[in-house]
Amino acid sequence: MALLRIELFSKALMRTVPVTAVVPVDNVRYDGDPVRPADKPYKTLYLLNGIYGNNMDWICASGVMMWAQERSLAVIMPAGENHFYVDCAATGEGYGRFVGEELVEQTRRLFHLSREREDTYIAGLSMGGYGAIRNGLKYSETFGYAAGLSSGLIQDRMMAADDSSSDYTQRRSYYQAIFGDLDRLAGSDKDCEALYLRARQAGVVPRLYLACGTEDFLIEPNRRYRDFLQAQGADLTYEEGPGIHDFNFWSEYLQHVLNWLPLEEKAAGISSGNVRREK
């Protein structure tokens, strides 16, 4: 499994952006194991970090490299930088455009990635879970599958926020800087309910996956969004399980996401974690 640290210049953000990628180009298998055709493009997961994190979070806190190798999956991880992966009118920074358009196109040119919608996926945790659902729906012509773990579907919390918190990411002024006028949030392209309805009207809706820990402080907004999607007849897989808002839950349920996606069957390549003794 090749692990790469990349610096890409983004026109949507007007600066260089760090990206981490894992690409199974060096996957060597034992004799007798299934061999993947060398000219076959890789299915790709764009995997988003949560608030306070960066593009190395998933590498450091989960087994995503091993799991990607087993499933011949390329995984692309940009840095979210506390911006919820949306376009920010106040600064002109297009985090949504970067993830939903620019990053996909640049990495497809850089690596041997499939250009097919059914091979292109987006997922994330917390802030990144919101970003995955939001951008999966907004750019539904690109992403065939979108998954959110403990998704930050916090529209009600933003509306009720003031500026008294010592944590700036909990203040109303912060939310307004990122999302714009909060009184106009409902029905906008930052409202995941409105985005689902628009994608359905356009006739291109990704398959959706949501999961949240039963002790997570975001369980209720995730259940409300589940109820909305189910009422709309969405192609939704929803799971709950014991857990709080941490990587113990997210690491476990990322494996559920990989099992949900239409990936190749598991076949571990030769590595320090897969040393087979000769018979």
C-alpha positions as CSV (number, residue, x, y, z in Angstrom):
1,M,0.0,0.0,0.0
2,A,1.5,3.3,-1.1
3,L,1.1,6.1,1.4
4,L,1.5,9.6,-0.1
5,R,1.6,13.1,1.3
6,I,0.6,15.5,-1.4
7,E,0.5,19.3,-1.7
8,L,-2.1,20.4,-4.3
9,F,-2.8,23.9,-5.4
10,S,-6.5,24.6,-5.1
11,K,-8.2,27.3,-7.2
12,A,-11.3,27.0,-5.1
13,L,-9.2,27.9,-2.0
14,M,-6.5,29.9,-3.7
15,R,-3.7,28.2,-1.9
16,T,-1.8,24.9,-1.5
17,V,-3.7,22.2,0.3
18,P,-2.3,19.1,2.1
19,V,-3.8,15.8,1.1
20,T,-3.0,12.3,2.2
21,A,-3.7,9.4,-0.1
22,V,-3.4,5.6,0.1
23,V,-3.3,3.8,-3.2
24,P,-2.8,0.0,-3.5
25,V,-0.5,0.3,-6.5
26,D,2.2,-1.8,-4.8
27,N,-0.1,-4.6,-3.6
28,V,1.8,-7.9,-4.2
29,R,0.0,-11.1,-3.5
30,Y,1.1,-14.6,-2.8
31,D,1.0,-17.2,-5.6
32,G,-2.5,-18.6,-5.9
33,D,-4.3,-15.5,-4.5
34,P,-6.5,-13.6,-7.0
35,V,-4.6,-11.1,-9.0
36,R,-6.1,-7.7,-9.9
37,P,-5.7,-6.6,-13.5
38,A,-3.0,-4.0,-13.7
39,D,-5.0,-1.8,-16.0
40,K,-8.1,-1.7,-13.9
41,P,-8.8,1.8,-12.4
42,Y,-9.2,2.0,-8.6
43,K,-12.5,2.6,-6.9
44,T,-12.0,5.6,-4.7
45,L,-13.2,6.8,-1.3
46,Y,-12.8,10.5,-0.4
47,L,-12.6,10.3,3.4
48,L,-13.1,13.5,5.5
49,N,-11.8,14.3,9.0
50,G,-13.7,15.9,11.8
51,I,-13.4,19.3,13.6
52,Y,-10.0,19.9,15.3
53,G,-8.4,17.3,13.1
54,N,-6.5,17.1,9.9
55,N,-5.8,14.9,6.9
56,M,-3.7,12.4,8.9
57,D,-6.5,11.6,11.5
58,W,-7.8,8.4,9.7
59,I,-4.3,7.1,9.1
60,C,-3.2,7.6,12.7
61,A,-6.4,6.4,14.4
62,S,-7.7,3.5,12.2
63,G,-6.6,0.6,10.1
64,V,-7.7,2.3,6.9
65,M,-4.4,1.5,5.1
66,M,-4.8,-2.2,5.7
67,W,-8.5,-2.2,4.9
68,A,-7.9,-0.3,1.7
69,Q,-5.2,-2.8,0.6
70,E,-7.5,-5.7,1.2
71,R,-10.2,-4.2,-0.9
72,S,-8.0,-2.6,-3.7
73,L,-9.5,0.8,-2.7
74,A,-7.8,4.2,-3.2
75,V,-8.5,6.5,-0.2
76,I,-8.1,10.3,-0.6
77,M,-8.0,12.4,2.6
78,P,-8.0,16.2,2.4
79,A,-7.8,18.6,5.4
80,G,-11.2,20.1,6.5
81,E,-9.7,22.9,8.6
82,N,-12.8,23.4,10.8
83,H,-14.7,24.7,7.7
84,F,-17.4,21.9,7.5
85,Y,-16.5,21.4,3.8
86,V,-18.9,24.1,2.6
87,D,-18.3,27.2,0.5
88,C,-17.7,30.3,2.6
89,A,-19.2,33.5,1.2
90,A,-17.4,35.7,3.7
91,T,-13.9,34.7,2.6
92,G,-14.6,33.3,-0.9
93,E,-13.0,29.9,0.1
94,G,-14.8,27.1,-1.7
95,Y,-14.3,24.0,0.5
96,G,-17.3,22.4,-1.0
97,R,-16.2,23.0,-4.5
98,F,-12.7,21.8,-3.6
99,V,-14.0,18.5,-2.3
100,G,-16.9,17.9,-4.7
101,E,-15.2,19.0,-7.9
102,E,-11.5,20.0,-7.8
103,L,-10.1,17.3,-5.6
104,V,-11.9,14.6,-7.5
105,E,-10.6,15.8,-10.9
106,Q,-7.0,16.4,-9.7
107,T,-6.7,13.0,-8.1
108,R,-8.2,11.3,-11.1
109,R,-5.5,12.9,-13.2
110,L,-2.8,12.1,-10.6
111,F,-3.7,8.5,-10.0
112,H,-5.3,5.6,-11.9
113,L,-8.8,6.2,-10.5
114,S,-12.1,5.2,-11.9
115,R,-14.2,8.0,-13.4
116,E,-17.4,6.1,-12.9
117,R,-20.0,7.5,-10.4
118,E,-20.7,4.0,-9.1
119,D,-16.9,3.7,-8.2
120,T,-16.6,7.1,-6.5
121,Y,-17.5,7.4,-2.8
122,I,-17.4,10.0,0.0
123,A,-17.5,9.4,3.8
124,G,-16.5,11.2,7.0
125,L,-16.8,11.6,10.7
126,S,-18.6,14.3,12.7
127,M,-17.9,17.6,10.8
128,G,-16.7,15.3,8.0
129,G,-19.8,13.2,8.2
130,Y,-21.8,16.3,7.6
131,G,-19.4,17.2,4.8
132,A,-19.8,13.8,3.2
133,I,-23.6,13.9,3.2
134,R,-23.7,17.5,2.1
135,N,-21.3,17.1,-0.7
136,G,-22.4,13.7,-1.7
137,L,-25.9,15.2,-2.2
138,K,-24.8,18.4,-3.8
139,Y,-22.4,16.6,-6.2
140,S,-24.6,13.6,-6.6
141,E,-23.6,13.3,-10.3
142,T,-20.0,12.5,-9.0
143,F,-20.6,10.4,-5.9
144,G,-22.6,7.2,-6.1
145,Y,-22.4,6.6,-2.3
146,A,-22.2,8.9,0.7
147,A,-21.6,7.9,4.3
148,G,-21.6,9.8,7.5
149,L,-20.4,8.6,11.0
150,S,-21.7,10.7,13.9
151,S,-22.5,13.3,11.4
152,G,-22.5,17.0,12.5
153,L,-26.1,17.7,11.5
154,I,-26.2,20.6,13.9
155,Q,-28.5,23.1,12.2
156,D,-30.7,23.4,15.3
157,R,-27.7,23.9,17.6
158,M,-26.3,26.6,15.3
159,M,-29.6,28.5,15.4
160,A,-29.6,28.4,19.2
161,A,-25.9,29.3,19.7
162,D,-24.7,32.6,21.1
163,D,-21.1,33.9,21.6
164,S,-20.7,33.0,25.3
165,S,-18.7,29.8,24.7
166,S,-14.9,29.8,25.4
167,D,-14.6,27.5,22.4
168,Y,-14.9,29.6,19.3
169,T,-16.2,26.7,17.3
170,Q,-19.3,26.7,19.4
171,R,-20.1,30.4,19.0
172,R,-22.8,31.8,16.8
173,S,-20.3,34.2,15.1
174,Y,-18.2,31.2,14.1
175,Y,-21.2,29.4,12.5
176,Q,-22.2,32.6,10.7
177,A,-18.7,33.0,9.4
178,I,-18.8,29.5,7.9
179,F,-22.4,29.1,6.9
180,G,-23.5,32.7,6.3
181,D,-26.8,34.2,7.5
182,L,-28.2,31.5,9.7
183,D,-31.7,32.7,9.2
184,R,-31.3,31.7,5.5
185,L,-29.7,28.3,6.2
186,A,-33.0,26.3,5.9
187,G,-33.5,25.5,2.3
188,S,-30.0,26.5,1.2
189,D,-27.2,24.3,-0.3
190,K,-26.0,23.7,3.3
191,D,-29.3,22.2,4.4
192,C,-29.0,18.4,4.0
193,E,-32.8,17.9,3.9
194,A,-33.1,20.5,1.1
195,L,-30.2,19.0,-0.8
196,Y,-31.7,15.5,-0.7
197,L,-35.0,16.9,-2.2
198,R,-33.1,18.7,-4.9
199,A,-31.0,15.6,-5.8
200,R,-34.2,13.5,-5.9
201,Q,-35.9,16.0,-8.2
202,A,-32.9,15.9,-10.5
203,G,-33.1,12.1,-10.5
204,V,-29.6,11.5,-9.3
205,V,-29.4,10.5,-5.6
206,P,-26.5,8.7,-4.0
207,R,-27.0,5.7,-1.8
208,L,-26.7,6.9,1.8
209,Y,-25.3,5.4,5.0
210,L,-25.5,6.9,8.5
211,A,-24.2,5.5,11.8
212,C,-24.0,7.0,15.3
213,G,-23.1,5.8,18.8
214,T,-26.1,5.5,21.2
215,E,-24.1,7.5,23.8
216,D,-23.0,10.1,21.3
217,F,-24.2,13.7,21.9
218,L,-25.2,13.8,18.2
219,I,-27.4,10.8,18.3
220,E,-30.7,12.8,18.2
221,P,-29.9,14.9,15.2
222,N,-28.8,11.8,13.3
223,R,-32.0,10.0,14.2
224,R,-34.0,13.0,13.0
225,Y,-32.2,13.0,9.7
226,R,-32.7,9.2,9.5
227,D,-36.5,9.7,10.0
228,F,-36.6,12.4,7.3
229,L,-34.8,10.2,4.8
230,Q,-36.9,7.2,5.6
231,A,-40.1,9.3,5.2
232,Q,-38.8,10.3,1.7
233,G,-38.1,6.7,0.7
234,A,-34.4,7.2,0.5
235,D,-32.0,4.4,-0.2
236,L,-30.6,4.5,3.3
237,T,-28.7,2.1,5.5
238,Y,-28.8,3.3,9.1
239,E,-26.9,1.7,12.1
240,E,-26.5,2.5,15.8
241,G,-24.3,0.8,18.3
242,P,-22.8,1.4,21.7
243,G,-20.3,4.2,21.6
244,I,-19.5,7.9,22.1
245,H,-18.1,10.5,19.8
246,D,-14.6,9.0,19.4
247,F,-12.4,6.9,17.1
248,N,-13.2,3.7,18.9
249,F,-16.7,4.0,17.3
250,W,-15.5,5.6,14.0
251,S,-12.8,3.0,13.4
252,E,-15.2,0.1,13.9
253,Y,-17.9,1.6,11.8
254,L,-15.6,2.6,8.9
255,Q,-15.3,-1.1,8.4
256,H,-19.1,-1.3,8.2
257,V,-19.0,1.4,5.6
258,L,-16.4,-0.6,3.5
259,N,-18.6,-3.7,3.8
260,W,-21.6,-1.6,2.6
261,L,-19.8,-0.2,-0.4
262,P,-19.6,-2.4,-3.6
263,L,-15.9,-3.2,-3.3
264,E,-13.8,-6.1,-4.4
265,E,-13.6,-9.1,-2.1
266,K,-11.0,-9.1,0.6
267,A,-7.6,-10.3,-0.5
268,A,-4.7,-9.3,1.7
269,G,-1.4,-8.5,-0.1
270,I,2.1,-9.4,1.1
271,S,3.0,-7.1,4.0
272,S,4.4,-7.2,7.6
273,G,0.9,-7.8,8.7
274,N,0.4,-10.7,6.3
275,V,3.4,-13.1,6.4
276,R,2.4,-16.5,5.2
277,R,4.4,-19.5,6.1
278,E,5.2,-21.8,3.2
279,K,3.5,-25.2,3.5
